[in-house]
Amino acid sequence: MVVSKAWTLRQHFQGFPKASDFHLREETLPQPKNGQVLLEAVFLSVDPYMRPYSQTMMKEGDVMIGSQVAKVIQSYNPSFPVGCHVVSDCGWRSHWVCDGAELTPVLPDWPQDIPLSLALGAIGMPGLTALYGLEEVCEIKKGETLLVNAAAGAVGSVVGQIAKIKGCRVVGCAGTDSKVSYLKELGFDQVFNYKTATSLEESLREAAPHGYDCYFENVGGKFSSVVMPQMREFGRIAVCGSISMYNDTTPQTGPYVHTHMIFKQLRMEGFLCARWKLKHQQSLRRLMAWMTEGKLRCSEHITSGFNNMPAAFMGMLQGDNTGKAVVKV
């Protein structure tokens, strides 16, 4: 019998999460039956979506939601032999028994020199989110100008690089000078620190005097209100996240976007990457090809220790990470 550790939501977050909102419990797992496998977590993901999802999709006492790269350590399922690695959505658990129905095998030809943790990042959900937001929602074209905020995060950093691969001009913003430097190394055309900018409006205008064809939205709130007047006619906006609003205790209000949407004939669309799940394997191979060709580079912010899951999550929400935030067990 295996004793698993699991982080649960002790109480719903009120404002920014606190350590006391989480509880670490142990649970004894049953012996796997025919068709089942026993998983052991290797890397776990912490992502911004967990904050709003916890409010709408979880009850107090539930195991925190999330994905992990896990190793199969016991198997009665021929599709998942002992020693193989999979991506699982079993949450913040150290071990888990399942039938394999919801498991995604790591690409079978995964290169030895690429960390498996990237299956939670650029070669995983964040990478797919970046790709689909640009291709399926923005329908981005060569020569267009793209704005992406939270650009040094797991999704934003991939968004900018894919746009450059497609021949676009890319403007990004981030919250520290070191992140700005990192984005310049990745090839972003213009980058600025929104926290030290005298005027967000002027910084955006200086970066793209003729406006923006596409806007990949990760932040929401006041930032979005400032961007709208600078969108070009027939501009497209992919709404991926609104991290500036996730911890609000009082909902933010206007300005509102309707006038700009109408007169500039803009298209704004929210999306979840699961909409295109039938394309995932093909898309992951595209992302991997760009990485092996040196066209896609990634940074990771790795926290060691399963017991540090809440700290890693809170650090990610306040912007401690450059690139993907991951916990290594």
KOLDORO-634379 format. One record per residue (C-alpha): residue number from 1; residue in three letters; y, x, z. Coordinates in Angstrom, 3 decimals, decimal comma, padded with zeros to 6 digits, always signed. Last residue first. Layout:
residues N
<NUM ALA <Y X Z>>
...
END
This chain:
residues 329
<329 VAL <+016,479 +009,287 -006,288>>
<328 LYS <+019,322 +010,024 -008,686>>
<327 VAL <+022,155 +007,503 -008,594>>
<326 VAL <+024,180 +007,059 -011,782>>
<325 ALA <+027,865 +006,541 -012,639>>
<324 LYS <+028,406 +006,925 -016,398>>
<323 GLY <+031,449 +008,764 -017,712>>
<322 THR <+034,054 +010,225 -015,377>>
<321 ASN <+033,419 +008,654 -012,011>>
<320 ASP <+035,647 +008,207 -008,962>>
<319 GLY <+037,302 +005,144 -010,491>>
<318 GLN <+037,619 +002,787 -007,512>>
<317 LEU <+034,716 +000,616 -008,655>>
<316 MET <+032,563 +003,703 -009,290>>
<315 GLY <+033,124 +004,943 -005,754>>
<314 MET <+032,113 +001,557 -004,358>>
<313 PHE <+028,846 +001,610 -006,280>>
<312 ALA <+028,078 +005,236 -005,394>>
<311 ALA <+028,729 +004,518 -001,714>>
<310 PRO <+026,498 +001,428 -001,845>>
<309 MET <+023,638 +003,371 -003,524>>
<308 ASN <+023,783 +006,346 -001,135>>
<307 ASN <+020,447 +005,636 +000,566>>
<306 PHE <+018,738 +006,134 -002,797>>
<305 GLY <+019,825 +009,777 -002,766>>
<304 SER <+021,880 +011,955 -005,076>>
<303 THR <+025,047 +010,725 -006,782>>
<302 ILE <+025,456 +011,606 -010,456>>
<301 HIS <+028,715 +011,198 -012,376>>
<300 GLU <+027,635 +011,607 -015,977>>
<299 SER <+029,488 +012,885 -019,025>>
<298 CYS <+028,477 +012,043 -022,549>>
<297 ARG <+028,843 +013,424 -026,038>>
<296 LEU <+028,318 +011,616 -029,340>>
<295 LYS <+028,721 +013,392 -032,675>>
<294 GLY <+026,479 +016,311 -031,695>>
<293 GLU <+023,766 +015,388 -034,213>>
<292 THR <+021,334 +014,722 -031,345>>
<291 MET <+023,856 +012,307 -029,854>>
<290 TRP <+024,587 +010,487 -033,101>>
<289 ALA <+020,842 +010,074 -033,672>>
<288 MET <+020,370 +008,751 -030,135>>
<287 LEU <+023,037 +006,092 -030,706>>
<286 ARG <+021,400 +005,029 -033,965>>
<285 ARG <+018,001 +004,940 -032,283>>
<284 LEU <+019,415 +002,739 -029,521>>
<283 SER <+020,775 +000,379 -032,184>>
<282 GLN <+017,408 -000,019 -033,899>>
<281 GLN <+015,739 -000,709 -030,566>>
<280 HIS <+018,468 -003,115 -029,451>>
<279 LYS <+018,726 -005,211 -032,622>>
<278 LEU <+016,758 -008,206 -031,314>>
<277 LYS <+018,867 -007,963 -028,150>>
<276 TRP <+022,030 -008,907 -030,067>>
<275 ARG <+023,346 -011,518 -027,621>>
<274 ALA <+022,149 -009,265 -024,786>>
<273 CYS <+025,297 -007,173 -025,372>>
<272 LEU <+027,456 -009,716 -023,570>>
<271 PHE <+030,633 -010,909 -025,272>>
<270 GLY <+034,157 -012,207 -024,901>>
<269 GLU <+036,126 -012,835 -028,054>>
<268 MET <+039,798 -012,604 -028,936>>
<267 ARG <+040,950 -013,188 -032,534>>
<266 LEU <+044,629 -012,761 -033,304>>
<265 GLN <+046,692 -014,814 -035,736>>
<264 LYS <+049,850 -012,840 -034,836>>
<263 PHE <+051,815 -016,070 -034,382>>
<262 ILE <+049,023 -017,927 -032,623>>
<261 MET <+047,482 -015,284 -030,375>>
<260 HIS <+050,914 -013,951 -029,449>>
<259 THR <+052,051 -017,404 -028,354>>
<258 HIS <+048,806 -018,137 -026,514>>
<257 VAL <+048,519 -014,981 -024,420>>
<256 TYR <+049,799 -016,049 -021,033>>
<255 PRO <+051,996 -014,165 -018,594>>
<254 GLY <+050,193 -015,167 -016,484>>
<253 THR <+048,356 -015,608 -013,103>>
<252 GLN <+046,136 -013,385 -010,968>>
<251 PRO <+043,600 -015,030 -008,690>>
<250 THR <+044,082 -014,333 -004,958>>
<249 THR <+041,284 -012,329 -003,282>>
<248 ASP <+041,230 -009,908 -006,187>>
<247 ASN <+038,280 -007,511 -006,273>>
<246 TYR <+037,150 -008,150 -009,845>>
<245 MET <+040,656 -008,390 -011,338>>
<244 SER <+041,388 -004,805 -012,432>>
<243 ILE <+037,777 -004,557 -013,657>>
<242 SER <+038,322 -007,075 -016,433>>
<241 GLY <+035,378 -006,523 -018,756>>
<240 CYS <+034,057 -006,527 -022,330>>
<239 VAL <+036,687 -008,604 -024,112>>
<238 ALA <+036,647 -007,487 -027,746>>
<237 ILE <+040,096 -008,093 -029,261>>
<236 ARG <+040,702 -008,370 -033,001>>
<235 GLY <+044,043 -008,053 -034,754>>
<234 PHE <+044,947 -010,431 -037,595>>
<233 GLU <+048,594 -009,335 -037,341>>
<232 ARG <+048,983 -006,167 -035,299>>
<231 MET <+048,661 -006,121 -031,527>>
<230 GLN <+051,665 -004,736 -029,658>>
<229 PRO <+052,772 -008,054 -028,127>>
<228 MET <+049,275 -008,444 -026,619>>
<227 VAL <+049,044 -005,023 -024,958>>
<226 VAL <+051,390 -005,730 -022,036>>
<225 SER <+049,519 -008,883 -021,030>>
<224 SER <+046,226 -007,001 -021,203>>
<223 PHE <+047,440 -004,415 -018,721>>
<222 LYS <+048,670 -007,132 -016,377>>
<221 GLY <+045,163 -008,483 -015,808>>
<220 GLY <+042,264 -007,276 -017,935>>
<219 VAL <+040,594 -003,868 -017,559>>
<218 ASN <+037,766 -003,343 -020,047>>
<217 GLU <+039,324 -004,655 -023,260>>
<216 PHE <+038,500 -003,003 -026,568>>
<215 TYR <+041,618 -003,637 -028,663>>
<214 CYS <+041,561 -003,570 -032,450>>
<213 ASP <+044,290 -003,424 -035,095>>
<212 TYR <+046,854 -001,896 -032,766>>
<211 GLY <+050,573 -001,387 -033,296>>
<210 HIS <+052,766 +000,485 -035,792>>
<209 PRO <+054,238 +002,819 -033,182>>
<208 ALA <+050,760 +003,717 -031,860>>
<207 ALA <+050,836 +006,214 -028,958>>
<206 GLU <+054,588 +005,805 -028,476>>
<205 ARG <+054,199 +002,023 -028,285>>
<204 LEU <+051,410 +002,219 -025,718>>
<203 SER <+053,383 +004,644 -023,555>>
<202 GLU <+056,484 +002,455 -023,880>>
<201 GLU <+054,689 -000,669 -022,637>>
<200 LEU <+052,940 +001,199 -019,847>>
<199 SER <+056,319 +002,475 -018,634>>
<198 THR <+056,865 +005,496 -016,408>>
<197 ALA <+053,277 +006,591 -016,998>>
<196 THR <+051,694 +008,144 -013,892>>
<195 LYS <+048,996 +005,517 -013,325>>
<194 TYR <+048,470 +004,829 -017,038>>
<193 ASN <+047,482 +008,433 -017,707>>
<192 PHE <+047,773 +008,884 -021,463>>
<191 VAL <+045,524 +009,579 -024,440>>
<190 GLN <+046,218 +009,866 -028,175>>
<189 ASP <+043,854 +010,954 -030,949>>
<188 PHE <+040,634 +010,790 -028,916>>
<187 GLY <+038,414 +013,725 -029,896>>
<186 LEU <+035,993 +014,015 -026,984>>
<185 GLU <+037,991 +016,958 -025,606>>
<184 LYS <+041,059 +014,695 -025,552>>
<183 LEU <+039,058 +012,228 -023,512>>
<182 TYR <+038,186 +014,905 -020,963>>
<181 SER <+041,809 +015,987 -020,630>>
<180 VAL <+042,860 +012,398 -019,907>>
<179 LYS <+040,073 +012,150 -017,353>>
<178 SER <+041,377 +015,260 -015,615>>
<177 ASP <+044,896 +013,794 -015,643>>
<176 THR <+043,687 +010,723 -013,762>>
<175 GLY <+043,712 +006,949 -014,373>>
<174 ALA <+042,635 +006,584 -017,989>>
<173 CYS <+044,082 +005,503 -021,309>>
<172 GLY <+042,743 +005,662 -024,835>>
<171 VAL <+044,159 +005,585 -028,344>>
<170 VAL <+041,761 +006,027 -031,253>>
<169 ARG <+042,496 +006,364 -034,985>>
<168 CYS <+039,474 +005,230 -036,943>>
<167 GLY <+037,058 +007,068 -039,223>>
<166 LYS <+033,800 +005,412 -038,177>>
<165 ILE <+032,699 +008,443 -036,143>>
<164 LYS <+036,095 +008,221 -034,415>>
<163 ALA <+035,385 +004,598 -033,477>>
<162 ILE <+031,995 +005,637 -032,151>>
<161 GLN <+033,676 +008,284 -029,968>>
<160 GLY <+036,248 +005,893 -028,556>>
<159 VAL <+033,715 +003,221 -027,665>>
<158 VAL <+031,411 +005,791 -026,046>>
<157 SER <+034,122 +006,888 -023,594>>
<156 GLY <+035,013 +003,267 -022,908>>
<155 VAL <+031,494 +002,160 -022,017>>
<154 ALA <+030,565 +004,647 -019,282>>
<153 GLY <+034,140 +005,156 -018,148>>
<152 ALA <+036,737 +007,592 -019,457>>
<151 ALA <+038,428 +004,942 -021,619>>
<150 ALA <+039,153 +002,475 -018,842>>
<149 ASN <+041,309 +001,128 -021,674>>
<148 VAL <+040,468 +001,191 -025,388>>
<147 LEU <+043,027 +000,885 -028,182>>
<146 LEU <+041,875 +001,098 -031,788>>
<145 THR <+043,869 +001,905 -034,914>>
<144 GLU <+042,286 +001,143 -038,284>>
<143 GLY <+041,527 +003,727 -040,959>>
<142 LYS <+037,854 +002,858 -041,347>>
<141 LYS <+037,101 -000,686 -040,288>>
<140 ILE <+036,254 -002,365 -036,974>>
<139 GLU <+034,349 -005,632 -036,995>>
<138 CYS <+035,972 -006,228 -033,591>>
<137 VAL <+033,112 -008,408 -032,348>>
<136 GLU <+029,968 -007,216 -034,129>>
<135 GLU <+030,817 -003,598 -034,925>>
<134 LEU <+033,143 -002,526 -032,118>>
<133 GLY <+031,854 -004,663 -029,261>>
<132 TYR <+028,294 -004,202 -030,505>>
<131 LEU <+028,492 -000,409 -030,360>>
<130 ALA <+030,283 -000,162 -027,021>>
<129 THR <+027,953 -002,652 -025,355>>
<128 LEU <+024,924 -000,862 -026,809>>
<127 GLY <+026,156 +002,409 -025,336>>
<126 PRO <+026,755 +000,787 -021,951>>
<125 MET <+023,283 -000,862 -022,017>>
<124 GLY <+021,311 +002,249 -022,896>>
<123 ILE <+021,531 +005,451 -024,900>>
<122 ALA <+025,122 +006,074 -023,750>>
<121 GLY <+024,311 +005,092 -020,182>>
<120 LEU <+021,234 +003,816 -018,355>>
<119 ALA <+018,868 +005,470 -020,866>>
<118 LEU <+021,215 +008,420 -020,347>>
<117 SER <+019,396 +009,045 -017,061>>
<116 LEU <+016,461 +010,348 -019,090>>
<115 PRO <+018,441 +013,543 -019,617>>
<114 ILE <+018,483 +014,899 -023,205>>
<113 ASP <+016,815 +018,307 -023,738>>
<112 GLN <+013,273 +016,924 -023,989>>
<111 PRO <+014,209 +014,565 -026,811>>
<110 TRP <+013,059 +010,921 -026,402>>
<109 ASP <+010,413 +010,295 -029,074>>
<108 PRO <+008,919 +007,254 -027,344>>
<107 LEU <+012,298 +005,602 -026,673>>
<106 VAL <+012,180 +004,570 -023,005>>
<105 PRO <+009,908 +001,554 -022,641>>
<104 THR <+011,694 -001,708 -021,850>>
<103 LEU <+010,189 -003,728 -019,005>>
<102 GLU <+010,645 -007,491 -018,687>>
<101 ALA <+007,035 -008,517 -019,331>>
<100 GLY <+005,630 -005,455 -017,557>>
<99 ASP <+003,574 -007,385 -015,010>>
<98 CYS <+005,565 -006,224 -012,001>>
<97 VAL <+005,271 -004,188 -008,804>>
<96 TRP <+008,408 -002,443 -007,540>>
<95 HIS <+009,521 +000,790 -005,929>>
<94 SER <+012,851 +002,316 -004,787>>
<93 ARG <+014,724 -000,955 -005,241>>
<92 TRP <+018,357 -001,670 -006,167>>
<91 GLY <+017,618 -004,140 -008,933>>
<90 CYS <+014,410 -004,978 -010,804>>
<89 ASP <+016,065 -004,718 -014,217>>
<88 SER <+013,646 -002,067 -015,471>>
<87 VAL <+013,994 +000,713 -018,022>>
<86 VAL <+010,686 +002,486 -018,554>>
<85 HIS <+009,141 +005,916 -018,165>>
<84 CYS <+005,493 +006,800 -018,796>>
<83 GLY <+003,451 +008,700 -016,217>>
<82 VAL <+000,681 +006,134 -015,740>>
<81 PRO <+000,210 +004,064 -018,875>>
<80 PHE <+002,422 +001,083 -019,711>>
<79 SER <+000,973 -001,004 -022,561>>
<78 PRO <-002,516 -000,573 -021,109>>
<77 ASN <-001,566 -002,597 -017,991>>
<76 TYR <-003,464 -001,863 -014,784>>
<75 SER <-001,068 +000,917 -013,925>>
<74 GLN <-000,008 +003,097 -011,017>>
<73 ILE <+002,842 +005,606 -010,973>>
<72 VAL <+004,926 +004,152 -013,835>>
<71 LYS <+008,214 +006,017 -013,692>>
<70 ALA <+011,482 +004,122 -013,401>>
<69 VAL <+014,862 +004,235 -015,119>>
<68 GLN <+016,927 +001,660 -013,303>>
<67 SER <+018,900 -001,497 -013,891>>
<66 GLY <+020,891 -003,658 -011,517>>
<65 ILE <+021,061 -006,616 -009,180>>
<64 MET <+021,387 -006,176 -005,427>>
<63 VAL <+018,412 -007,662 -003,583>>
<62 ASP <+019,265 -011,135 -002,316>>
<61 GLY <+020,192 -011,697 +001,333>>
<60 GLU <+023,419 -013,537 +000,559>>
<59 LYS <+022,895 -015,420 -002,667>>
<58 MET <+023,436 -013,908 -006,097>>
<57 MET <+024,507 -015,100 -009,537>>
<56 THR <+028,199 -015,982 -009,223>>
<55 GLN <+029,623 -013,576 -006,656>>
<54 SER <+027,164 -010,766 -007,270>>
<53 TYR <+027,841 -011,102 -011,000>>
<52 PRO <+031,544 -010,361 -010,426>>
<51 ARG <+030,832 -007,003 -008,693>>
<50 MET <+027,664 -006,037 -010,541>>
<49 TYR <+029,565 -006,047 -013,841>>
<48 PRO <+031,317 -002,810 -012,808>>
<47 ASP <+028,112 -000,756 -013,037>>
<46 VAL <+025,840 +001,235 -010,728>>
<45 SER <+022,642 +002,434 -012,379>>
<44 LEU <+019,509 +003,789 -010,763>>
<43 PHE <+017,583 +006,931 -011,712>>
<42 VAL <+013,973 +007,837 -010,847>>
<41 ALA <+012,715 +004,566 -009,365>>
<40 GLU <+008,961 +004,300 -008,795>>
<39 LEU <+007,125 +001,499 -010,603>>
<38 LEU <+003,726 -000,022 -009,887>>
<37 VAL <+002,161 -001,776 -012,863>>
<36 GLN <+000,508 -005,154 -013,481>>
<35 GLY <-001,977 -006,476 -016,048>>
<34 ASN <-004,843 -006,623 -013,543>>
<33 LYS <-003,389 -006,595 -010,059>>
<32 PRO <-001,015 -004,121 -008,420>>
<31 GLN <-001,569 -003,724 -004,647>>
<30 PRO <+001,063 -005,706 -002,805>>
<29 LEU <+004,396 -004,153 -001,829>>
<28 THR <+005,442 -003,592 +001,769>>
<27 GLU <+009,161 -004,212 +002,181>>
<26 GLU <+011,870 -002,070 +003,741>>
<25 ARG <+015,451 -003,136 +004,179>>
<24 LEU <+018,850 -001,578 +003,553>>
<23 HIS <+021,735 -003,994 +004,108>>
<22 PHE <+025,036 -004,161 +002,237>>
<21 ASP <+028,369 -005,841 +003,035>>
<20 SER <+028,861 -003,424 +005,964>>
<19 ALA <+029,543 -000,603 +003,507>>
<18 LYS <+032,565 -002,523 +002,258>>
<17 PRO <+033,243 -004,120 -001,135>>
<16 PHE <+036,880 -004,623 -002,276>>
<15 GLY <+038,088 -008,188 -001,807>>
<14 GLN <+035,758 -010,382 +000,213>>
<13 PHE <+032,285 -009,380 -000,914>>
<12 HIS <+029,446 -011,794 -000,255>>
<11 GLN <+027,368 -010,943 +002,799>>
<10 ARG <+024,280 -008,845 +003,470>>
<9 LEU <+023,726 -008,231 -000,230>>
<8 THR <+020,426 -006,365 -000,279>>
<7 TRP <+019,424 -002,736 -000,823>>
<6 ALA <+015,676 -002,260 -001,190>>
<5 LYS <+013,233 +000,347 +000,115>>
<4 SER <+009,600 +000,044 -000,874>>
<3 VAL <+006,529 +000,637 +001,293>>
<2 VAL <+003,491 +001,230 -000,889>>
<1 MET <+000,000 +000,000 +000,000>>
END
